[in-house]
Structures are given as C-alpha cells and as structure tokens.
Amino acid sequence: MRISNWIITAVAAVACGILLWAWFALGFNHVDDPLDLIVAVVWWVAVAAVIGAIYWAENKRRERMRLAFVGEGVVYNPEAGVVMPDAGETALGALERTLSGQAFPDEVADLDDRVRPSFLWVVRSHKFERNGEVWEGEVLPVHDPDAEPRPFSSREDLAALLVA
C-alpha cells in the first residue's frame, strides 16, 4: 500500500485505541449506558471496513497498473510506457521484466503520439508474484474487445495464448 494509506490506517487505529482508553480512564463505563460501548464497537467495525476498502481499492489500482498491450516486438504498460524487448528477448520476456520492476506510482506513462505501435493482445495480469513464478490473468485480442477473455495461470499458458 501507499504511504498515505498506511498513515490513514495508523491514525484511525490509534484514535480508536485512545478513545477506548479515555472512555475507561474517565470512568464513562460506570456512568454511561452500555449503548455507548455498542456505538464504540460499531465505530471500530466502520474503521475496519474503511481499512478493508482502502486495501481493496489499492489492489484494484495495482491490477490496473499491471495491464499491458503486447504487439510484435513492443509492450505498453501504464507504468513503464512503451517497452522494447532487449536483443534476443521476446515480447513476453519484456512484459515479465516490466512487471517484475513495477513500483506502482500514481502517474500513468503517456503513449507517444508520434509513434503508434501495432498491438495484438491485451494482457490483464490479476496476480503477478515472485518475479513471474505466480502469474495469473487473462488475454484479449485488441481487434475484438467483445471477445471472451482467455484465462492463463502460468507463464507457459500466457506464452501459448500469445502465439495463438
């Protein structure tokens, strides 16, 4: 997660702890109805739900940043921009190298208006872990956005789909 998400999470958790401590330290547990404790528990659940929503949104953002357009000898990724394979490297190898080095910034790399590469496939990597040892997602042809996505669960499955 981003630093701002960690800060929000830490502030919310510390605030919950301080408020609970204050409730007991000031003796409100002897004076107030049990309804106050119920309200506090509902507040903790709400804070946990917000933390869960932040975590879910961050995972979705990272999944969108792993999107790639693959063509003959060219890969475009929203973080890295246009990536050309190194000498002797396939487009799949360039994609794997690009995904392995992602830092997930907030900015999206522009596609140069002067260069219009021809893309063949859209690769949506839902999961990319341990430098490609775990790689799951789906592939769509660029020319047919209504086509049924073809899932893959390994580098070898993806390589077979990109050749087809």
C-alpha positions as CSV (number, residue, x, y, z in Angstrom):
1,M,0.0,0.0,0.0
2,R,1.0,3.6,-0.4
3,I,2.4,5.6,2.5
4,S,-0.7,7.7,2.7
5,N,-2.9,4.6,3.1
6,W,-0.6,3.4,5.9
7,I,-0.8,6.8,7.6
8,I,-4.6,6.8,7.5
9,T,-4.8,3.3,8.8
10,A,-2.4,4.0,11.7
11,V,-4.2,7.2,12.7
12,A,-7.6,5.5,12.7
13,A,-6.3,2.6,14.8
14,V,-4.5,4.8,17.3
15,A,-7.6,7.1,17.6
16,C,-9.8,4.1,18.3
17,G,-7.4,2.9,21.0
18,I,-7.1,6.3,22.6
19,L,-10.8,6.8,22.6
20,L,-11.4,3.4,24.2
21,W,-8.7,4.1,26.8
22,A,-10.3,7.5,27.5
23,W,-13.7,6.0,27.9
24,F,-12.4,3.7,30.7
25,A,-9.9,6.1,32.2
26,L,-12.5,8.9,32.6
27,G,-15.0,6.4,34.2
28,F,-17.6,6.7,31.5
29,N,-18.1,2.9,31.7
30,H,-19.6,3.4,35.2
31,V,-21.8,6.3,34.2
32,D,-23.0,5.7,30.6
33,D,-25.3,3.1,29.3
34,P,-24.0,0.0,27.5
35,L,-25.2,1.7,24.4
36,D,-22.0,3.8,24.4
37,L,-19.9,0.7,24.2
38,I,-22.1,-0.6,21.4
39,V,-21.6,2.7,19.5
40,A,-17.8,2.3,20.0
41,V,-17.8,-1.2,18.6
42,V,-19.9,0.0,15.6
43,W,-17.2,2.7,15.1
44,W,-14.4,0.1,15.2
45,V,-16.3,-2.0,12.6
46,A,-16.7,1.1,10.5
47,V,-12.9,1.9,10.8
48,A,-12.1,-1.8,9.9
49,A,-14.4,-1.5,6.9
50,V,-12.7,1.7,5.7
51,I,-9.3,0.0,6.1
52,G,-10.6,-3.0,4.1
53,A,-12.0,-0.7,1.4
54,I,-8.6,1.1,1.1
55,Y,-6.8,-2.3,0.8
56,W,-9.3,-3.5,-1.8
57,A,-9.0,-0.2,-3.9
58,E,-5.2,-0.4,-3.7
59,N,-5.2,-3.9,-5.0
60,K,-7.6,-3.0,-7.9
61,R,-5.3,0.0,-8.7
62,R,-2.3,-2.3,-8.8
63,E,-4.2,-4.7,-11.0
64,R,-4.9,-1.9,-13.5
65,M,-1.3,-0.9,-13.5
66,R,-0.3,-4.4,-14.5
67,L,-2.4,-4.1,-17.7
68,A,-0.3,-4.5,-20.8
69,F,-0.7,-4.2,-24.5
70,V,1.5,-6.6,-26.4
71,G,2.5,-6.4,-30.0
72,E,5.2,-7.6,-32.3
73,G,8.4,-6.5,-30.6
74,V,6.7,-3.9,-28.3
75,V,4.9,-3.8,-25.0
76,Y,3.0,-0.9,-23.4
77,N,2.4,-0.8,-19.7
78,P,0.8,2.2,-17.9
79,E,3.7,2.5,-15.5
80,A,6.7,1.8,-17.8
81,G,5.3,3.2,-21.1
82,V,6.5,1.7,-24.3
83,V,9.0,-1.1,-23.7
84,M,11.1,-2.6,-26.4
85,P,12.5,-6.1,-25.9
86,D,16.2,-6.4,-25.4
87,A,18.3,-8.2,-28.1
88,G,17.1,-11.9,-28.2
89,E,14.2,-11.2,-25.8
90,T,10.6,-11.9,-26.7
91,A,7.7,-9.5,-26.0
92,L,6.7,-11.9,-23.2
93,G,10.1,-11.6,-21.7
94,A,9.9,-7.8,-21.9
95,L,6.5,-7.9,-20.3
96,E,7.7,-10.1,-17.4
97,R,10.7,-7.8,-16.9
98,T,8.4,-4.8,-16.8
99,L,6.0,-6.3,-14.3
100,S,8.9,-7.5,-12.1
101,G,10.2,-4.0,-11.7
102,Q,6.9,-2.2,-11.0
103,A,6.8,0.4,-8.2
104,F,3.1,1.3,-8.8
105,P,3.3,5.1,-8.9
106,D,0.2,7.3,-9.2
107,E,1.3,8.6,-12.6
108,V,0.5,6.9,-15.9
109,A,3.1,6.9,-18.7
110,D,1.8,8.5,-21.9
111,L,1.9,6.7,-25.2
112,D,3.9,8.9,-27.6
113,D,1.6,10.5,-30.2
114,R,4.3,10.3,-32.9
115,V,4.8,6.5,-32.6
116,R,1.7,4.2,-33.0
117,P,2.8,0.6,-32.5
118,S,0.5,-2.1,-33.6
119,F,-0.7,-4.1,-30.6
120,L,-2.2,-7.6,-30.9
121,W,-3.1,-8.6,-27.3
122,V,-4.3,-7.0,-24.1
123,V,-2.9,-8.9,-21.1
124,R,-4.6,-8.3,-17.8
125,S,-2.4,-9.8,-15.0
126,H,-4.6,-10.3,-12.0
127,K,-1.8,-11.8,-10.0
128,F,2.0,-11.4,-10.5
129,E,4.2,-12.6,-7.7
130,R,7.7,-13.8,-7.1
131,N,9.0,-12.4,-10.4
132,G,6.5,-14.3,-12.5
133,E,6.5,-17.7,-10.7
134,V,2.9,-17.0,-9.9
135,W,1.3,-15.3,-12.9
136,E,-2.5,-15.4,-13.4
137,G,-4.8,-13.3,-15.6
138,E,-6.5,-13.2,-19.0
139,V,-5.7,-12.3,-22.6
140,L,-8.0,-10.5,-25.1
141,P,-7.3,-9.7,-28.7
142,V,-7.0,-6.0,-29.3
143,H,-9.1,-6.1,-32.5
144,D,-12.1,-7.7,-30.8
145,P,-12.9,-6.1,-27.4
146,D,-16.2,-8.2,-27.2
147,A,-14.2,-11.5,-27.4
148,E,-14.3,-13.8,-24.4
149,P,-11.2,-13.4,-22.3
150,R,-8.9,-16.4,-22.3
151,P,-7.5,-17.1,-18.8
152,F,-4.0,-18.2,-18.1
153,S,-2.4,-19.4,-14.9
154,S,1.3,-19.5,-15.7
155,R,4.0,-18.0,-17.9
156,E,3.7,-21.1,-20.2
157,D,0.0,-20.7,-20.6
158,L,0.4,-17.0,-21.4
159,A,3.1,-17.8,-24.0
160,A,0.8,-20.3,-25.7
161,L,-2.0,-17.7,-25.8
162,L,0.2,-15.0,-27.2
163,V,1.4,-17.3,-30.0
164,A,-2.2,-18.4,-31.0
